[in-house]
Structure formats: C-alpha cells, structure tokens
Amino acid sequence: MAEDRQQPEQWGTRLGVILAVAGSAVGLGNFLRFPGQAAQNGGGAFMIPYFCALLLLGIPIGWAEWTMGRYGGRKGFHSGPAILGVFGGRSAGRYLGSISVLIPLAVSYYYIYVESWCLAYFWKYLTGGLGIDPTAPVAAQVATSTGFFREFVGASANGVLEAGHGTTIFFFALTVAVNLFLVYRGLNKGIEKFVTWAMPLMAACALVVLVRVLTLGTPDPANPGQNVLGGLGYMWNPDFAALGSFQTWLAAAGQIFFSLSVGFGVILNYASYMKKKDDVVLSGLTASATNEVFEVGFGGMITLTASFVFLGLSGTIAAVQTGSFGLGFNTLPVVFAQMGALGNFIGATWFLMLFLAAITSSLSMYQPTIAFLREALGVSRKMATTGMALLAVAGGWLVMYFSRELIFFDTLDFWVGTFLIFILAALQIVLFSWFFGAERALAEAHEGSHIRIPGPLRFVMKWVTPVYLIVVFVGFSVQNLRGSLAKAMANPEAQLALGWVLLNLLLLLVLVWRGERRWRAAGLDLDGRRPADD
Amino acid sequence: MRISGWIFLVLSTGFVVGLTAWCYYKVLTLPEDGVVKPPDMLGG
C-alpha cells in the first residue's frame, strides 16, 4: 500500500473538532425551522418538551456517536460501516451501517443546492437587493419575492434551469467548487481551518442581525401593536394547553433530533479522527450547546420577531405555514425591504450567515464518503475525493435538473434526510447500550474525558433514549408515511429520486462487501474482538 | 409579551448561553496534550 494511502488524518486541536461538529449541526433549520415549530406548538411552553428531548434524546445519542467514532478510530477505522461493525454490529452492523454513508452523501446532493441559493441571495443583496418595492401592498411584495424564488430555483418545470438560468447554475457550480476545494485540502488544512473562522463569523453575522431586529421598535406608528415586544411575545408567550398534545412532544423531539445532526453519520466519522485519549464527553456537550445557542438564542429571537414587526400577526402566521423555505426566502426578503437604507446590508448579512451555516454542514457531509471509499478500496485521499466529487456532481445535477416544485429535492429530504436518520440513530443507540453494553460503552466514553456522564444517564441511555426514539419514530411514521408514499406514487420525479437513492445504496453495499474482504485479508480487527488498544 | 413569555425567554436563552460558556471555559482552560503541569514549588 502506498504511503499516501496509509497516511492517518487527525484533528489539529480539540477546539477544531468541536467547531467542526457544531458547524455540521448548525444549519438552516436553526434559524428557519425552529422558530416556526416553537410558535406553532405552544410558544414558550414548547421549550419544556424541547429541553426534555435535548437531555433524553439528543445529547445521549450524540455522546454515543462520539464514543463509537473514537473507538473505531482507535481500531484504525474511520467509516461508519466499519465503525458500527467494530462496535458490536459485526457483519450485519456493517451492511446496515452503509446508511451512515448514504445519509450524508444523499443529503449533500440537495443541501448544496440550498447552500447555493444562500450564496446567490447574499450576492443579490450586496448588489442592490431583489427589487421588491417597499411601498407596494405587502401581498404584492410577497408575490414578488415568491416569484423571484420560484424562478431562481426553477420550480415551474424540470430542466428549465438549463435554458437561460445562468445565475442559478453559476452559483451552484461555485458552491460545489468551494466545497470540493476545501475537502480536497483535507481534514486539518481544509475543514478544520475553515470552520475555525467560519463559526465565529457566523456568530458575528447573527449578532448583527439580532441587534438590528431587537432595535426595530415600532416602525409603523399606524400599527402600534406591531413592535418588537409583540414579535417576541408571538414566539415566546407560552400556551400550556399545547403540552397536552402528542404533536407538541413529537415536534420538539423531531426538532432536537434533526438540529443536532445525530443519526447523520457525521459525528461517527469526525470523532474517529480524534486521538485515543481525547475527551469525547465534554467535546460532545460543547458541540451540542453551541448548536443550541444558534437555535434558541438567535433562531428564537430573529426570524419571527422581524416578520411580526413588519407583517403583523396574520402575515407571520401565514409565513410560518409556508415552511422553512417560505419563511427564509419569500417572507424575510419582504422584511428586509421594509428596513430602509440598512435593508440590503442586513439582508446580505443574513444570507451570508445562512451560507456559512450551510457550508459548515455540507463540508461534513463529504468526509464520511471519502473515508469509506479510502477504506473500502484502499485508495488515496485524492482518489477517494475525486470519486466522491463525481457522485456529488451527478447527484447535485439531478436535484437541479428535476426542479419542478422541488419534488425530487423533497423526496430525498424526507426519505434520506428524515426517515433514514431515525433508523441510523436507533441502530447506534442499540449497538451502544445493548450490543457493546452500557457499562462498557460508558467506561469507553469516560476514557480521557474531562467531565463524567451523570450516573442516572446510564439508565437513560439504556432504556429511556431507545424507547423515546421508537415512540417518536412511530408517531412520525403515522403522521407522514402515508402522504409521502402517495406523493412518491404520483410523481415521476419522486420515483426517480428513490431510484437514485437505491442505486447509491446498492453501490455502498457492494463496497461494504469489498471492504470486509479487504479488512479481513489485512488482519484488521473488524469485528472488535480484540482489546481496544491493540 | 407577557411575564410568562419573558420567563421562558430568559430561562431558555440563559440556560443555553450559560451551558455553552461553561463548556468553552472548560475546553479552553484544559492543558494541551502532552503538556504536564509543573508542580507548584511555592504553594506545595
């Protein structure tokens, strides 16, 4: 094997890996999905089930992933399938673990596309804005903004982006190129260096927008009720009756789950590059806490407050019902248009922040595939990155080409970016607490740790987290599966998306088979039978 | 904004900001790997 193929990668600093994982977790959902979910499910009261889910679901699964990843790294493995095999899954764990590569890979196909919208909107605001007339009726402004968005993403028909939508294609290509450039530079010189300045810059952007929003006061004296306190009240005034609804608890658990990027395959991979005595407990907690600051601190105060001040209660309720993209790309541009001279600056800052949130996440989605290709095929990092780039460009192009009503995109988001995440998280927590054994797994977690996992969490990780996860998964499936299956049956774009996912999965399964043979021939401890320090 | 709204806002943001600050304080004040803290010759 060539030297390059064996060259181990490692994080440069402990802060680097924390910021990389936090960057992976902080995404558009922190700023756009969280406030909508909270406002629709009890306002301030939503925080009770939200923090329950954080403590009982998010942080425990996160700790399990950090521990499994570092353990796999000590055995010389960095890919999800190999790590899950080592951590008690053996051959079945490896084949099931192929979804730990499939999830970040397939999500990257559409996530990069959204990231390119943020970059394009940032550029638009730097160069004059979207052309929304702030003196027109609000409905007309929203129509202008929505029209711009639909035109930009090619929602009217498939293939429309290839006929005269040079800007969309240019920003998509630029975004892919920036991502690949950073990934080609490697874990330490590319990803770690980038997140080390991108995360503070994102926080600075969020702070600028937050300060502007909180100082808006009452911009329209004719509507004295539309003020900052009213906006905060819309988001935070508790409706305790919502706590009696299963939907509220389900929404809170879902938000925590997707926000922290647990069950995504990324933490497994990132943690595998840690040194064998590096702390995982404090690091995992710090990454989760960082994500929460962006979500609760910034997401909970910026988006809906700004919308309420300019669009009022009915406009904000309507905006929330359009979903994350509606809120972020259709409604907020109208809000920025009302901000006068500062509007374009705040708009540019907002979309730069979203772009940074997105790119720190998308970078993390490539690394698991690169690690897997390296391990399964025994190729160099450059070769593996090239293979991953070919897949990324092909998948990204499919998402962009089949743009009609974003059905192809939505299908990937539901079946891979949501449904499969539950499966992987369940697999991980079961392997951690039951196959590897809770006591042994926690002892492994405490190796080199600077804080200890509280005693009661042993019981939580063995019993409460798996049961909580199953209840949430069943509730989610009952609510969504029927509709999503019907959508898949009715739309050829959805069928194409599912076909593409299956093709990817098949490729990964073949590579797991190939990797198993390779690792066994090399005498590696792929079933985790030998002591960890071998 | 009602008093109860303020309570949820302050407690929620206070909790996450406090937790994060504590975590980063711990992370940033840990000794670097391989650096052994010398004994305190004066204080024993």
Interface residues (C-beta under 8 A of the other chain):
Chain A: R14 L15 I18 G43 G44 A45 M47 F51 L229 G230 L232 G233 W236 N237 P238 K275 K277 D278 D279 L282 S283 L285 T286 A289 T290 E292 V293 E295 V296 G297 G300 M301 H450 I451
Chain B: M1 R2 S4 G5 W6 I7 F8 L9 L11 S12 T13 F15 V16 V17 L19 T20 C23 Y24 K26 V27 L28 L30 D33
